[in-house]
Amino acid sequence: MHQPIDPGSRSAAGCPGGGRGTGRLAAPPRLQRPGALRCAWPALAGALAFAALLVLVRAGWPPLARLDRGWVALLHRYALRHPVWTAALQTLADLGPTWVMRGLLGAVAVRLWVLGARVPAGWTVAVALLGWAAGRAGGALVDRPRPHFAEPVAAGSGGSFPSGPALASAVTCGALLVLVWPRAERPVRVAAGVAAGLVVLAAGWTGIALGVHWPSDVLAGWAAAVAVLAGSALAVELWRPGRFGRDVLLLHRRHRPRVQRVLAAPLPPAEPAAESVVESVAEPAAERDPGRS
């Protein structure tokens, strides 16, 4: 007669994740709803903002057009009156072109792949490619001319919408901040967040102040960057729940002992000190012994 099979023993012997030595693969981790929601809301908000700006720019919405022309004309007059300010902005714009930002992400991806963090490396490459694709798609849908002046202080090539430097800087700084955030202490997080914000703001401001982009172009670039970063993070979370964070923390655990060995000062040896103390205590005792020859 066959004995009834206990469901608990069946799960321990045959189901994924049940018992040791079963030869079965462990069950995949469950999707963490709070983590997915933290990625879904920014992705949706960024996509809606980008789509709204695209529609308004393509339709030539008068309030937005007046705002763009007013800001660009005001900053262009200021740039003509202050050549030193204009030269500083041009130098700042030359330091961070789009190809430099994408090249930086590529170097980070290669480094992560070598260290074994395959999921963060793939995400970094995907972010760079999606940012480039978003810029190309926006330019194809809205062939917007750049601001035109009788006395230009700078020149740009291609379409104006969305701003390529604003999009590339936001994607690059956002991706680096996501990679650094779980591994850093609070002061480092604050410093990294402030530095990333300043770089993104500077990239957007230089495009407007030099008269090569409209303000709505910069806003569209930032919105597209938020959608790319959050949307790609959501895709990774749906594909491999929790794997991204585990890989980043694994890098932290691997490199923390090495950093501690480099920074920590070597401790003095304990044995010679103990022997010297014993000798210093034993010597007076030997001198006080009258029977010692």
Backbone as CSV, one residue per row, in Angstrom:
resi,resn,N_x,N_y,N_z,CA_x,CA_y,CA_z,C_x,C_y,C_z
1,MET,0.832,-1.180,0.000,0.000,0.000,0.000,0.876,1.241,0.000
2,HIS,0.487,2.171,-0.830,1.281,3.400,-0.908,0.878,4.327,0.216
3,GLN,1.894,4.961,0.800,1.621,5.929,1.861,1.270,7.272,1.243
4,PRO,0.400,8.007,1.921,0.071,9.337,1.394,1.269,10.256,1.435
5,ILE,1.364,11.076,0.421,2.510,11.990,0.303,2.175,13.294,0.996
6,ASP,3.056,13.679,1.884,2.876,14.933,2.607,3.215,16.104,1.687
7,PRO,2.320,17.091,1.551,2.644,18.237,0.682,3.893,18.963,1.125
8,GLY,4.133,19.035,2.445,5.326,19.739,2.908,6.592,19.037,2.499
9,SER,6.576,17.653,2.582,7.758,16.928,2.144,7.956,17.027,0.652
10,ARG,6.854,17.074,-0.111,6.984,17.250,-1.552,7.624,18.583,-1.894
11,SER,7.218,19.633,-1.201,7.805,20.942,-1.487,9.261,20.972,-1.096
12,ALA,9.598,20.239,0.005,10.996,20.244,0.428,11.866,19.420,-0.501
13,ALA,11.250,18.389,-1.124,12.070,17.516,-1.943,12.108,17.932,-3.397
14,GLY,11.035,18.486,-3.903,10.994,18.717,-5.341,10.776,20.138,-5.752
15,CYS,10.077,20.975,-4.989,9.747,22.335,-5.404,10.964,23.227,-5.286
16,PRO,11.037,24.299,-6.077,12.180,25.202,-6.016,12.284,25.832,-4.645
17,GLY,13.514,25.809,-4.097,13.769,26.453,-2.821,13.418,25.590,-1.646
18,GLY,13.009,24.346,-1.838,12.630,23.523,-0.721,13.715,22.564,-0.328
19,GLY,14.376,22.794,0.809,15.357,21.882,1.372,16.697,21.976,0.685
20,ARG,17.702,21.385,1.349,19.054,21.387,0.823,19.333,20.077,0.114
21,GLY,20.230,20.122,-0.812,20.667,18.931,-1.496,19.618,18.334,-2.408
22,THR,18.632,19.076,-2.817,17.584,18.557,-3.691,17.973,18.620,-5.150
23,GLY,18.996,19.426,-5.479,19.394,19.547,-6.876,18.499,20.458,-7.670
24,ARG,17.557,21.117,-7.032,16.656,22.033,-7.740,17.126,23.465,-7.545
25,LEU,16.761,24.297,-8.475,17.109,25.705,-8.378,16.224,26.404,-7.369
26,ALA,16.772,27.417,-6.701,15.992,28.176,-5.731,14.951,29.013,-6.454
27,ALA,13.858,29.275,-5.752,12.778,30.068,-6.339,13.250,31.487,-6.590
28,PRO,12.850,32.088,-7.691,13.262,33.463,-7.970,12.670,34.409,-6.941
29,PRO,13.399,35.475,-6.596,12.879,36.407,-5.605,11.619,37.099,-6.090
30,ARG,10.766,37.405,-5.144,9.513,38.069,-5.491,9.731,39.541,-5.779
31,LEU,8.838,40.090,-6.568,8.898,41.508,-6.893,8.551,42.336,-5.663
32,GLN,9.412,43.283,-5.347,9.176,44.182,-4.236,8.324,45.353,-4.713
33,ARG,7.080,45.401,-4.240,6.165,46.423,-4.729,6.627,47.840,-4.409
34,PRO,7.128,48.151,-3.181,7.595,49.536,-2.936,8.720,49.953,-3.877
35,GLY,9.668,49.049,-4.139,10.753,49.395,-5.055,10.253,49.635,-6.466
36,ALA,9.309,48.808,-6.919,8.761,48.995,-8.255,7.986,50.302,-8.356
37,LEU,7.236,50.637,-7.313,6.477,51.893,-7.337,7.399,53.103,-7.313
38,ARG,8.514,53.000,-6.592,9.461,54.118,-6.573,10.039,54.384,-7.958
39,CYS,10.095,53.380,-8.796,10.574,53.574,-10.171,9.444,53.932,-11.128
40,ALA,8.244,53.397,-10.865,7.143,53.580,-11.814,6.649,55.027,-11.834
41,TRP,6.502,55.646,-10.661,5.951,57.010,-10.633,6.862,58.024,-11.315
42,PRO,8.164,58.052,-11.038,9.011,58.988,-11.798,9.044,58.701,-13.289
43,ALA,9.028,57.422,-13.661,9.037,57.098,-15.088,7.785,57.621,-15.773
44,LEU,6.648,57.437,-15.140,5.401,57.924,-15.724,5.368,59.451,-15.771
45,ALA,5.810,60.087,-14.686,5.808,61.552,-14.657,6.751,62.134,-15.709
46,GLY,7.950,61.559,-15.847,8.889,62.050,-16.851,8.377,61.861,-18.259
47,ALA,7.764,60.693,-18.531,7.232,60.442,-19.870,6.089,61.385,-20.198
48,LEU,5.194,61.635,-19.223,4.075,62.546,-19.476,4.560,63.979,-19.686
49,ALA,5.541,64.408,-18.900,6.071,65.764,-19.069,6.745,65.924,-20.427
50,PHE,7.506,64.926,-20.830,8.162,64.998,-22.139,7.131,65.019,-23.266
51,ALA,6.117,64.176,-23.154,5.080,64.139,-24.187,4.306,65.454,-24.244
52,ALA,4.026,66.032,-23.076,3.297,67.302,-23.060,4.111,68.417,-23.699
53,LEU,5.399,68.499,-23.368,6.240,69.523,-23.977,6.373,69.304,-25.482
54,LEU,6.466,68.055,-25.887,6.564,67.765,-27.324,5.325,68.241,-28.062
55,VAL,4.156,67.962,-27.501,2.910,68.370,-28.158,2.783,69.890,-28.179
56,LEU,3.114,70.556,-27.063,2.983,72.017,-26.998,3.955,72.706,-27.947
57,VAL,5.175,72.186,-28.031,6.159,72.800,-28.926,5.762,72.583,-30.385
58,ARG,5.307,71.391,-30.688,4.919,71.116,-32.070,3.696,71.915,-32.481
59,ALA,2.775,72.158,-31.532,1.581,72.943,-31.842,1.845,74.438,-31.801
60,GLY,3.024,74.858,-31.300,3.316,76.283,-31.204,2.449,77.005,-30.206
61,TRP,2.267,76.449,-29.024,1.406,77.046,-27.999,1.916,78.435,-27.657
62,PRO,1.114,79.469,-27.825,1.608,80.849,-27.671,2.225,81.157,-26.314
63,PRO,1.635,80.775,-25.164,2.296,81.104,-23.884,3.692,80.516,-23.762
64,LEU,3.861,79.276,-24.194,5.185,78.663,-24.119,6.149,79.325,-25.091
65,ALA,5.678,79.683,-26.274,6.541,80.354,-27.249,6.990,81.716,-26.744
66,ARG,6.077,82.466,-26.110,6.463,83.776,-25.565,7.468,83.620,-24.431
67,LEU,7.274,82.608,-23.593,8.219,82.380,-22.500,9.599,82.043,-23.042
68,ASP,9.656,81.196,-24.051,10.947,80.835,-24.631,11.644,82.039,-25.243
69,ARG,10.923,82.798,-26.037,11.544,83.955,-26.698,11.967,85.010,-25.692
70,GLY,11.174,85.244,-24.652,11.529,86.249,-23.663,12.801,85.895,-22.911
71,TRP,12.921,84.653,-22.454,14.110,84.245,-21.713,15.354,84.296,-22.589
72,VAL,15.254,83.784,-23.808,16.423,83.729,-24.675,16.870,85.138,-25.072
73,ALA,15.933,86.028,-25.364,16.308,87.389,-25.736,16.969,88.117,-24.573
74,LEU,16.441,87.934,-23.371,17.020,88.589,-22.195,18.439,88.113,-21.938
75,LEU,18.656,86.810,-21.980,19.986,86.276,-21.710,20.961,86.593,-22.842
76,HIS,20.460,86.695,-24.058,21.358,87.044,-25.164,21.851,88.486,-25.034
77,ARG,20.990,89.397,-24.645,21.431,90.784,-24.427,22.465,90.853,-23.314
78,TYR,22.274,90.078,-22.264,23.249,90.058,-21.165,24.588,89.484,-21.636
79,ALA,24.542,88.436,-22.467,25.777,87.836,-22.959,26.549,88.801,-23.855
80,LEU,25.858,89.623,-24.647,26.546,90.596,-25.499,27.208,91.685,-24.678
81,ARG,26.599,92.067,-23.555,27.167,93.131,-22.729,28.278,92.649,-21.814
82,HIS,28.389,91.346,-21.584,29.381,90.797,-20.651,30.173,89.696,-21.357
83,PRO,31.207,90.046,-22.083,31.976,89.024,-22.828,32.712,88.038,-21.928
84,VAL,33.121,88.476,-20.740,33.813,87.546,-19.841,32.851,86.443,-19.388
85,TRP,31.646,86.843,-19.049,30.616,85.867,-18.671,30.341,84.890,-19.819
86,THR,30.279,85.411,-21.029,30.022,84.570,-22.186,31.168,83.594,-22.433
87,ALA,32.416,84.071,-22.276,33.563,83.181,-22.463,33.584,82.070,-21.419
88,ALA,33.203,82.406,-20.183,33.150,81.386,-19.140,32.087,80.332,-19.456
89,LEU,30.941,80.764,-19.959,29.895,79.807,-20.325,30.324,78.920,-21.485
90,GLN,31.020,79.501,-22.463,31.488,78.699,-23.587,32.510,77.657,-23.137
91,THR,33.396,78.043,-22.209,34.356,77.076,-21.672,33.645,75.970,-20.912
92,LEU,32.643,76.339,-20.135,31.883,75.336,-19.394,31.138,74.391,-20.324
93,ALA,30.615,74.919,-21.412,29.920,74.063,-22.379,30.876,73.123,-23.089
94,ASP,32.114,73.555,-23.320,33.097,72.703,-23.988,33.573,71.559,-23.103
95,LEU,33.420,71.689,-21.781,33.901,70.646,-20.870,32.983,69.436,-20.821
96,GLY,31.722,69.602,-21.144,30.790,68.492,-21.003,29.903,68.255,-22.199
97,PRO,30.465,68.002,-23.393,29.601,67.678,-24.539,28.956,66.311,-24.369
98,THR,28.026,66.011,-25.241,27.261,64.775,-25.091,28.143,63.539,-25.244
99,TRP,29.122,63.575,-26.137,29.948,62.381,-26.347,30.820,62.087,-25.137
100,VAL,31.200,63.123,-24.379,31.970,62.898,-23.158,31.103,62.202,-22.109
101,MET,29.856,62.631,-21.982,28.957,62.020,-21.008,28.684,60.554,-21.347
102,ARG,28.423,60.272,-22.605,28.167,58.885,-22.997,29.425,58.030,-22.877
103,GLY,30.576,58.608,-23.181,31.828,57.871,-23.001,32.103,57.544,-21.548
104,LEU,31.749,58.460,-20.649,31.911,58.197,-19.223,31.028,57.041,-18.770
105,LEU,29.792,57.015,-19.244,28.913,55.892,-18.906,29.453,54.578,-19.470
106,GLY,30.007,54.615,-20.663,30.585,53.402,-21.227,31.754,52.885,-20.409
107,ALA,32.618,53.790,-19.951,33.748,53.366,-19.121,33.272,52.773,-17.801
108,VAL,32.250,53.373,-17.206,31.698,52.836,-15.955,31.099,51.454,-16.184
109,ALA,30.419,51.269,-17.307,29.819,49.962,-17.602,30.890,48.890,-17.760
110,VAL,31.980,49.212,-18.446,33.066,48.240,-18.605,33.671,47.878,-17.251
111,ARG,33.855,48.874,-16.394,34.421,48.612,-15.067,33.500,47.730,-14.243
112,LEU,32.213,47.988,-14.282,31.262,47.158,-13.544,31.238,45.731,-14.072
113,TRP,31.337,45.568,-15.381,31.340,44.227,-15.961,32.584,43.445,-15.518
114,VAL,33.735,44.102,-15.485,34.967,43.444,-15.055,34.877,43.019,-13.593
115,LEU,34.225,43.835,-12.767,34.096,43.520,-11.348,33.022,42.479,-11.071
116,GLY,32.279,42.065,-12.070,31.275,41.031,-11.882,29.868,41.528,-11.657
117,ALA,29.646,42.845,-11.668,28.308,43.412,-11.488,27.645,43.510,-12.860
118,ARG,27.146,42.384,-13.349,26.656,42.324,-14.717,25.351,43.087,-14.909
119,VAL,24.445,42.994,-13.939,23.169,43.698,-14.079,23.361,45.223,-14.050
120,PRO,24.092,45.804,-13.090,24.340,47.256,-13.169,25.093,47.666,-14.428
121,ALA,26.002,46.822,-14.913,26.720,47.164,-16.146,25.771,47.216,-17.334
122,GLY,24.907,46.206,-17.452,23.932,46.229,-18.535,22.962,47.386,-18.425
123,TRP,22.560,47.721,-17.199,21.656,48.862,-17.005,22.325,50.164,-17.415
124,THR,23.596,50.316,-17.114,24.312,51.542,-17.487,24.379,51.697,-19.006
125,VAL,24.663,50.601,-19.705,24.691,50.662,-21.168,23.300,50.970,-21.718
126,ALA,22.281,50.340,-21.143,20.914,50.581,-21.614,20.505,52.029,-21.394
127,VAL,20.891,52.602,-20.278,20.555,54.002,-19.989,21.189,54.925,-21.024
128,ALA,22.454,54.694,-21.348,23.127,55.532,-22.344,22.450,55.419,-23.709
129,LEU,22.109,54.192,-24.112,21.475,54.005,-25.418,20.066,54.582,-25.453
130,LEU,19.311,54.396,-24.368,17.957,54.945,-24.335,17.967,56.469,-24.321
131,GLY,18.921,57.068,-23.642,19.023,58.528,-23.672,19.322,59.039,-25.065
132,TRP,20.231,58.367,-25.766,20.524,58.756,-27.145,19.294,58.575,-28.030
133,ALA,18.566,57.460,-27.852,17.375,57.204,-28.666,16.270,58.220,-28.382
134,ALA,16.111,58.613,-27.117,15.091,59.613,-26.784,15.394,60.949,-27.443
135,GLY,16.666,61.339,-27.459,17.024,62.584,-28.127,16.793,62.538,-29.625
136,ARG,17.133,61.411,-30.237,16.918,61.272,-31.676,15.430,61.248,-32.021
137,ALA,14.646,60.568,-31.190,13.212,60.494,-31.462,12.556,61.860,-31.314
138,GLY,12.929,62.606,-30.274,12.370,63.940,-30.109,12.735,64.866,-31.253
139,GLY,13.992,64.773,-31.710,14.390,65.599,-32.838,13.677,65.234,-34.125
140,ALA,13.363,63.942,-34.304,12.651,63.523,-35.509,11.185,63.951,-35.478
141,LEU,10.581,63.928,-34.304,9.168,64.306,-34.199,8.965,65.815,-34.239
142,VAL,9.921,66.565,-33.708,9.813,68.033,-33.677,11.095,68.594,-34.277
143,ASP,11.038,68.956,-35.518,12.202,69.561,-36.182,12.212,71.052,-35.864
144,ARG,12.626,71.351,-34.646,12.545,72.729,-34.157,13.842,73.462,-34.440
145,PRO,13.784,74.627,-35.075,15.014,75.394,-35.309,15.532,76.012,-34.018
146,ARG,16.822,76.224,-33.979,17.447,76.844,-32.818,17.193,78.357,-32.828
147,PRO,17.411,79.029,-31.708,17.276,80.498,-31.692,18.231,81.148,-32.686
148,HIS,17.763,82.191,-33.331,18.549,82.878,-34.354,18.704,84.340,-33.949
149,PHE,19.970,84.828,-34.037,20.272,86.217,-33.667,21.149,86.834,-34.744
150,ALA,21.076,88.160,-34.819,21.946,88.869,-35.758,23.400,88.801,-35.321
151,GLU,23.651,88.804,-34.006,25.004,88.703,-33.449,25.063,87.498,-32.506
152,PRO,25.185,86.291,-33.016,25.202,85.119,-32.136,26.508,85.044,-31.352
153,VAL,26.422,84.491,-30.151,27.611,84.285,-29.320,28.047,82.820,-29.331
154,ALA,27.224,81.943,-29.842,27.552,80.520,-29.947,26.713,79.916,-31.053
155,ALA,27.112,78.744,-31.499,26.404,78.065,-32.583,26.237,76.598,-32.230
156,GLY,25.141,76.032,-32.710,24.859,74.621,-32.499,24.405,73.980,-33.794
157,SER,24.524,72.662,-33.828,24.132,71.923,-35.034,22.969,71.006,-34.709
158,GLY,22.159,70.715,-35.718,21.033,69.822,-35.528,19.822,70.536,-34.990
159,GLY,18.811,69.742,-34.644,17.593,70.318,-34.101,17.774,70.793,-32.668
160,SER,16.814,71.586,-32.234,16.902,72.179,-30.903,16.181,71.372,-29.838
161,PHE,15.174,70.599,-30.232,14.341,69.869,-29.259,14.640,68.378,-29.339
162,PRO,14.896,67.744,-28.168,15.218,68.314,-26.855,16.689,68.694,-26.787
163,SER,17.086,69.307,-25.699,18.477,69.711,-25.540,19.346,68.479,-25.297
164,GLY,20.286,68.243,-26.208,21.170,67.088,-26.067,22.066,67.158,-24.844
165,PRO,22.751,68.289,-24.585,23.577,68.364,-23.379,22.779,68.217,-22.090
166,ALA,21.593,68.804,-22.041,20.774,68.655,-20.832,20.362,67.209,-20.626
167,LEU,19.970,66.530,-21.686,19.570,65.133,-21.584,20.744,64.244,-21.210
168,ALA,21.885,64.419,-21.871,23.039,63.562,-21.601,23.597,63.778,-20.206
169,SER,23.684,65.024,-19.762,24.212,65.289,-18.412,23.287,64.745,-17.335
170,ALA,21.974,64.894,-17.526,21.030,64.378,-16.532,21.066,62.856,-16.470
171,VAL,21.162,62.199,-17.613,21.234,60.737,-17.630,22.523,60.252,-16.982
172,THR,23.643,60.887,-17.330,24.934,60.452,-16.787,25.018,60.686,-15.289
173,CYS,24.688,61.893,-14.842,24.767,62.182,-13.413,23.757,61.360,-12.621
174,GLY,22.571,61.163,-13.173,21.585,60.344,-12.488,22.027,58.902,-12.359
175,ALA,22.606,58.334,-13.424,23.074,56.946,-13.374,24.215,56.792,-12.372
176,LEU,25.167,57.709,-12.379,26.259,57.633,-11.420,25.762,57.791,-9.986
177,LEU,24.779,58.638,-9.789,24.229,58.817,-8.452,23.513,57.554,-7.979
178,VAL,22.806,56.882,-8.879,22.136,55.633,-8.511,23.157,54.564,-8.129
179,LEU,24.287,54.516,-8.823,25.310,53.518,-8.518,26.058,53.826,-7.231
180,VAL,26.235,55.093,-6.921,26.996,55.473,-5.730,26.131,55.435,-4.477
181,TRP,24.849,55.735,-4.614,23.981,55.963,-3.457,23.976,54.803,-2.452
182,PRO,23.774,53.541,-2.853,23.716,52.488,-1.832,25.044,52.215,-1.145
183,ARG,26.156,52.616,-1.732,27.474,52.298,-1.184,28.059,53.425,-0.356
184,ALA,27.418,54.568,-0.301,28.005,55.749,0.309,27.353,56.059,1.644
185,GLU,28.126,56.730,2.493,27.594,57.243,3.752,26.813,58.528,3.487
186,ARG,26.159,59.027,4.536,25.288,60.188,4.360,26.038,61.430,3.861
187,PRO,27.213,61.784,4.416,27.903,62.968,3.868,28.282,62.817,2.394
188,VAL,28.682,61.599,2.018,29.038,61.381,0.613,27.802,61.471,-0.274
189,ARG,26.678,60.986,0.219,25.439,61.091,-0.559,25.051,62.542,-0.784
190,VAL,25.162,63.345,0.258,24.808,64.761,0.126,25.736,65.455,-0.868
191,ALA,27.035,65.193,-0.737,27.992,65.827,-1.650,27.758,65.373,-3.091
192,ALA,27.512,64.080,-3.286,27.274,63.573,-4.640,25.991,64.142,-5.226
193,GLY,24.938,64.250,-4.415,23.689,64.812,-4.908,23.822,66.273,-5.294
194,VAL,24.527,67.044,-4.465,24.722,68.458,-4.777,25.570,68.619,-6.045
195,ALA,26.647,67.833,-6.160,27.502,67.928,-7.350,26.736,67.545,-8.607
196,ALA,25.943,66.472,-8.537,25.167,66.066,-9.708,24.149,67.132,-10.090
197,GLY,23.487,67.711,-9.110,22.517,68.765,-9.409,23.159,69.982,-10.049
198,LEU,24.337,70.370,-9.563,25.018,71.532,-10.136,25.452,71.272,-11.574
199,VAL,25.934,70.066,-11.846,26.357,69.748,-13.213,25.161,69.774,-14.167
200,VAL,24.049,69.208,-13.744,22.860,69.180,-14.601,22.329,70.595,-14.839
201,LEU,22.260,71.390,-13.780,21.792,72.766,-13.932,22.731,73.579,-14.818
202,ALA,24.032,73.385,-14.663,24.987,74.130,-15.478,24.868,73.762,-16.953
203,ALA,24.676,72.478,-17.245,24.534,72.060,-18.644,23.289,72.662,-19.281
204,GLY,22.193,72.690,-18.542,20.984,73.290,-19.092,21.074,74.803,-19.210
205,TRP,21.670,75.428,-18.212,21.742,76.896,-18.216,22.646,77.423,-19.325
206,THR,23.770,76.759,-19.571,24.675,77.241,-20.611,24.017,77.201,-21.985
207,GLY,23.201,76.167,-22.246,22.522,76.113,-23.538,21.565,77.264,-23.747
208,ILE,20.850,77.664,-22.685,19.913,78.784,-22.802,20.654,80.111,-22.848
209,ALA,21.664,80.285,-21.967,22.366,81.563,-21.883,23.182,81.861,-23.128
210,LEU,23.665,80.830,-23.805,24.429,81.045,-25.031,23.541,81.149,-26.260
211,GLY,22.248,80.959,-26.104,21.324,81.132,-27.211,21.310,79.999,-28.204
212,VAL,21.621,78.773,-27.776,21.589,77.628,-28.686,20.403,76.704,-28.394
213,HIS,19.672,76.957,-27.305,18.500,76.152,-26.969,17.438,77.052,-26.330
214,TRP,16.193,76.670,-26.543,15.084,77.307,-25.848,14.916,76.690,-24.463
215,PRO,14.339,77.414,-23.510,14.124,76.821,-22.184,13.291,75.542,-22.200
216,SER,12.287,75.489,-23.081,11.485,74.271,-23.154,12.295,73.082,-23.676
217,ASP,13.345,73.332,-24.466,14.220,72.243,-24.897,14.933,71.613,-23.709
218,VAL,15.404,72.454,-22.792,16.116,71.959,-21.610,15.171,71.192,-20.695
219,LEU,13.962,71.740,-20.499,12.987,71.033,-19.670,12.626,69.676,-20.271
220,ALA,12.504,69.620,-21.591,12.204,68.346,-22.241,13.355,67.359,-22.079
221,GLY,14.585,67.837,-22.135,15.732,66.957,-21.928,15.754,66.384,-20.522
222,TRP,15.460,67.211,-19.529,15.417,66.716,-18.143,14.278,65.723,-17.950
223,ALA,13.114,66.006,-18.520,11.985,65.079,-18.395,12.293,63.741,-19.052
224,ALA,12.924,63.781,-20.229,13.291,62.532,-20.897,14.311,61.751,-20.084
225,ALA,15.245,62.448,-19.433,16.240,61.764,-18.612,15.587,61.058,-17.430
226,VAL,14.624,61.707,-16.791,13.916,61.068,-15.664,13.170,59.826,-16.149
227,ALA,12.514,59.932,-17.289,11.796,58.775,-17.822,12.745,57.637,-18.179
228,VAL,13.888,57.948,-18.746,14.852,56.915,-19.123,15.420,56.231,-17.891
229,LEU,15.843,57.016,-16.899,16.454,56.433,-15.700,15.453,55.581,-14.923
230,ALA,14.302,56.151,-14.640,13.317,55.415,-13.845,12.705,54.262,-14.634
231,GLY,12.447,54.464,-15.917,11.867,53.389,-16.710,12.802,52.203,-16.857
232,SER,14.089,52.458,-17.090,15.044,51.348,-17.187,15.224,50.646,-15.850
233,ALA,15.214,51.408,-14.751,15.302,50.780,-13.435,14.077,49.924,-13.146
234,LEU,12.901,50.379,-13.578,11.686,49.579,-13.410,11.760,48.294,-14.229
235,ALA,12.291,48.382,-15.443,12.422,47.178,-16.275,13.358,46.164,-15.632
236,VAL,14.460,46.640,-15.052,15.378,45.722,-14.379,14.720,45.102,-13.160
237,GLU,13.943,45.888,-12.416,13.272,45.366,-11.226,12.220,44.326,-11.599
238,LEU,11.538,44.519,-12.713,10.560,43.524,-13.149,11.238,42.266,-13.694
239,TRP,12.399,42.437,-14.311,13.104,41.294,-14.904,13.853,40.494,-13.843
240,ARG,14.638,41.185,-13.021,15.409,40.547,-11.959,15.133,41.279,-10.646
241,PRO,14.084,40.905,-9.935,13.731,41.639,-8.707,14.858,41.596,-7.679
242,GLY,15.279,42.765,-7.244,16.295,42.884,-6.205,17.712,42.625,-6.643
243,ARG,17.929,42.215,-7.884,19.284,41.859,-8.323,20.185,43.078,-8.447
244,PHE,19.633,44.190,-8.881,20.445,45.396,-9.063,21.050,45.832,-7.734
245,GLY,20.210,45.944,-6.700,20.716,46.374,-5.397,21.696,45.389,-4.799
246,ARG,21.477,44.095,-5.004,22.396,43.103,-4.457,23.762,43.179,-5.126
247,ASP,23.788,43.416,-6.423,25.072,43.538,-7.112,25.847,44.762,-6.645
248,VAL,25.157,45.860,-6.445,25.835,47.076,-5.985,26.371,46.884,-4.573
249,LEU,25.590,46.289,-3.692,26.055,46.047,-2.331,27.184,45.023,-2.313
250,LEU,27.160,44.052,-3.228,28.246,43.086,-3.307,29.561,43.766,-3.673
251,LEU,29.513,44.739,-4.550,30.718,45.505,-4.863,31.244,46.218,-3.634
252,HIS,30.337,46.745,-2.829,30.737,47.447,-1.615,31.426,46.496,-0.642
253,ARG,30.888,45.298,-0.501,31.489,44.337,0.434,32.833,43.838,-0.064
254,ARG,32.994,43.709,-1.361,34.257,43.213,-1.900,35.377,44.215,-1.743
255,HIS,35.065,45.489,-1.916,36.116,46.510,-1.928,36.302,47.189,-0.583
256,ARG,35.386,47.020,0.351,35.551,47.665,1.643,36.746,47.125,2.415
257,PRO,36.982,45.793,2.486,38.187,45.334,3.196,39.472,45.852,2.571
258,ARG,39.519,45.934,1.229,40.722,46.451,0.583,40.969,47.902,0.947
259,VAL,39.901,48.689,0.956,40.049,50.097,1.323,40.459,50.239,2.779
260,GLN,39.901,49.398,3.643,40.264,49.462,5.052,41.726,49.082,5.261
261,ARG,42.238,48.097,4.497,43.642,47.728,4.637,44.560,48.853,4.196
262,VAL,44.119,49.608,3.181,44.954,50.707,2.713,44.938,51.879,3.680
263,LEU,43.763,52.191,4.226,43.630,53.377,5.068,44.036,53.127,6.502
264,ALA,43.864,51.906,7.021,44.141,51.638,8.426,45.643,51.588,8.655
265,ALA,46.105,52.216,9.740,47.519,52.211,10.097,47.886,50.878,10.740
266,PRO,49.075,50.346,10.477,49.455,49.075,11.102,49.626,49.226,12.609
267,LEU,49.131,48.219,13.344,49.222,48.241,14.796,50.612,47.791,15.240
268,PRO,51.144,48.349,16.337,52.462,47.921,16.837,52.395,46.498,17.360
269,PRO,53.457,45.721,17.223,53.449,44.343,17.723,53.297,44.310,19.238
270,ALA,52.534,43.332,19.716,52.234,43.263,21.151,53.264,42.479,21.919
271,GLU,53.907,41.442,21.313,54.814,40.573,22.073,56.051,41.301,22.590
272,PRO,56.777,42.067,21.767,57.966,42.746,22.307,57.630,43.696,23.441
273,ALA,56.508,44.351,23.361,56.145,45.261,24.440,55.905,44.494,25.725
274,ALA,55.232,43.331,25.618,54.973,42.545,26.820,56.270,42.024,27.410
275,GLU,57.230,41.582,26.578,58.495,41.080,27.089,59.290,42.179,27.780
276,SER,59.252,43.391,27.229,59.992,44.478,27.866,59.410,44.821,29.215
277,VAL,58.095,44.734,29.348,57.468,45.013,30.639,57.872,43.961,31.668
278,VAL,57.902,42.676,31.233,58.284,41.610,32.154,59.723,41.776,32.596
279,GLU,60.618,42.126,31.673,62.019,42.307,32.034,62.221,43.480,32.978
280,SER,61.461,44.572,32.749,61.603,45.737,33.620,61.095,45.469,35.027
281,VAL,60.113,44.560,35.121,59.605,44.221,36.447,60.498,43.196,37.124
282,ALA,61.068,42.261,36.372,61.871,41.195,36.968,63.254,41.679,37.375
283,GLU,63.807,42.663,36.687,65.149,43.131,36.979,65.268,43.742,38.373
284,PRO,64.383,44.635,38.816,64.508,45.137,40.198,64.374,44.025,41.222
285,ALA,63.519,43.007,40.916,63.378,41.905,41.868,64.686,41.140,41.985
286,ALA,65.390,40.956,40.881,66.669,40.257,40.928,67.729,41.057,41.687
287,GLU,67.668,42.387,41.544,68.633,43.214,42.259,68.387,43.203,43.766
288,ARG,67.099,43.058,44.164,66.809,43.049,45.586,67.057,41.691,46.231
289,ASP,67.369,40.640,45.454,67.579,39.305,46.008,69.014,39.212,46.530
290,PRO,69.212,39.113,47.877,70.581,39.115,48.421,71.307,37.818,48.128
291,GLY,70.582,36.713,47.867,71.268,35.453,47.648,71.756,35.241,46.244
292,ARG,71.469,36.181,45.351,71.899,36.024,43.962,73.365,36.441,43.809
293,SER,74.179,35.568,43.258,75.614,35.826,43.098,75.885,36.524,41.798
